[in-house]
């Protein structure tokens, strides 16, 4: 059975999954958010095979989440380049925080999450931004109306163009 090419789908969420849905991609981004920049550091922190790491870093750079930057000075093994978050990569941080909050609540072991995030200035815990209504109330899926956007095709306009819908 042929794999679906998500990059060709109209839905931006599907297209983003072509980049972020690979199981190592999110962990590489996690490490970038935690300050990892060098190939050998990613490899050590993740316990990932070098060929897989190389492919993930290349994909994330090609899709604009990381940028590969040559380092000045003498070249030593594993330190010719750094991988730095781009604006696009940094914009993903709130989504990462939401995933981490969910994982900490539902997937952490009995001892709790292995990593806590604190505000560097205040020392207070970093929390995922909640989805809020315009009135400041927490939003649940059933509180949201789905409407066709400006990029919607005919099928989505037919599906979501009428009454309030849930998807």
Secondary structure as UniProt FT lines:
FT   HELIX           6..8
FT   HELIX           12..20
FT   TURN            23..24
FT   HELIX           25..33
FT   TURN            34..35
FT   HELIX           39..46
FT   HELIX           50..62
FT   TURN            63..64
FT   STRAND          66..70
FT   TURN            77..78
FT   STRAND          81..85
FT   HELIX           87..91
FT   HELIX           93..106
FT   TURN            110..111
FT   TURN            120..122
FT   TURN            134..135
FT   HELIX           141..143
FT   TURN            150..151
FT   HELIX           154..160
//
